[in-house]
Amino acid sequence: MNFSKLHSITKYIILISLIVFAIFACSKDEPTDNGISEGYNISDDKIMLNGKNLQLIGANTLQSFGVGSKDLQTWNLDITREFIGNVKENPINGAPILDANNQWLHSLEAIVAENRANNLITILCPFGWDGTPDHLFTGKRPTETFFYNDFKAKLELWAATFQNDDDVWIEVWNEPYRFDRADGYTDEIWMNDMTELYNLVRNKSSNIVLIPCAEQGQDESVLLNVGNSFLSGKTNVLFDIHAYEKWLLESEDDISQRLLALENNQLPIFFGEIAPVNSGVLMNPSIMLKLLSESGISLTAWLWKYDEDDQDALLTKDGNPNNVNNNNWGSTYRTLALKERNPKN
């Protein structure tokens, strides 16, 4: 036997094996040879899928209380923002559980699987700690809540669980800080809090992370002031703005100028909530919807719910668009959802 030749062949086989391993070890969201990232990602101010710009139209849903998203297909929806109101007890996997509030909660994995089966992206959003009104996240400074450290552990677990699922995006908090800044809010506080929560997710996952604005989600000035500084050194960030009275009671020209300022700063934005009623005020979202559609901005409406007694519900109990005392909210949003998408150039 020619041992020298055998040694050369062995080295050749090892070299080939290493090359093959390196190819398959590449993450699915890393750039391909043509520089295009695979899966869902954020590039500059755009939402992308395999290098293609997207505009996504969707709804906030309540599947934690009952999984089922097939009906969203009839409205041509692309994405759900999932209300997780009991982060403390909501199971990650397994069978539904009965929580301390006597509510059945379905697992996050079941919600994601249902959405994926219906070609829907999932945003997991923490709305409350234990399912009680007193411990909803809206209007609170994260670091001043008694459950903050326990919440961070849950957020890390969410990120680790779905780290290989680029169609699962994680929002770090719903509507932080008071609407009137009476809690001592500053942009520096926002920067510190949101950076810590972003890092918790990013250390476990490369998926898209949603970062909420100030003043319970409605104030975008923080993005104009420090948004680009926040983005420095970070990846796959999408800023979440909520459009209620601080947007919908403004003139069309004012809204256009505010959206233009965000666009000029090349900030990746998403409108995670919009609805006709907030704090008891009835508004008309039509102008805002038109401007968002024309701008190629993605959004999810509040709320996919079958209940005409709720003015913000998109549907009646029998499944028709809900137009009861809400400026024809159901039909207006369904018309938008059925339109051809208009992604940013």
Stockholm file with secondary structure:
# STOCKHOLM 1.0

chainA/1-345         MNFSKLHSITKYIILISLIVFAIFACSKDEPTDNGISEGYNISDDKIMLNGKNLQLIGANTLQSFGVGSKDLQTWNLDITREFIGNVKENPINGAPILDANNQWLHSLEAIVAENRANNLITILCPFGWDGTPDHLFTGKRPTETFFYNDFKAKLELWAATFQNDDDVWIEVWNEPYRFDRADGYTDEIWMNDMTELYNLVRNKSSNIVLIPCAEQGQDESVLLNVGNSFLSGKTNVLFDIHAYEKWLLESEDDISQRLLALENNQLPIFFGEIAPVNSGVLMNPSIMLKLLSESGISLTAWLWKYDEDDQDALLTKDGNPNNVNNNNWGSTYRTLALKERNPKN
#=GR chainA/1-345 SS CCHHHHHHHHHHHHHHHHHHHHHHHSCTTSBCTTSCBCSEEEETTEEEETTEEECCEEEEECGGGSCCCGGGGGGTCCEEEEEECCTTTCCSSSSCEECTTSCEECCHHHHHHHHHHTTCEEEEEECBSSSSGGGBSTTCCGGGSTTHHHHHHHHHHHHHHTTTCTTEEEESCSSCSCTTCTTCCCHHHHHHHHHHHHHHHHTTCCSCEEEECBTTTTBCHHHHHHHHHHHTTCCSEEEEEEESHHHHTSCHHHHHHHHHHHHHTTCCEEEEEECSEETTEECCCHHHHHHHHHHTCEEEESCCCBCTTSTTCSBCTTSSBCCSSSSSHHHHHHHHHHSCCCCCC
#=GC SS_cons         CCHHHHHHHHHHHHHHHHHHHHHHHSCTTSBCTTSCBCSEEEETTEEEETTEEECCEEEEECGGGSCCCGGGGGGTCCEEEEEECCTTTCCSSSSCEECTTSCEECCHHHHHHHHHHTTCEEEEEECBSSSSGGGBSTTCCGGGSTTHHHHHHHHHHHHHHTTTCTTEEEESCSSCSCTTCTTCCCHHHHHHHHHHHHHHHHTTCCSCEEEECBTTTTBCHHHHHHHHHHHTTCCSEEEEEEESHHHHTSCHHHHHHHHHHHHHTTCCEEEEEECSEETTEECCCHHHHHHHHHHTCEEEESCCCBCTTSTTCSBCTTSSBCCSSSSSHHHHHHHHHHSCCCCCC
//
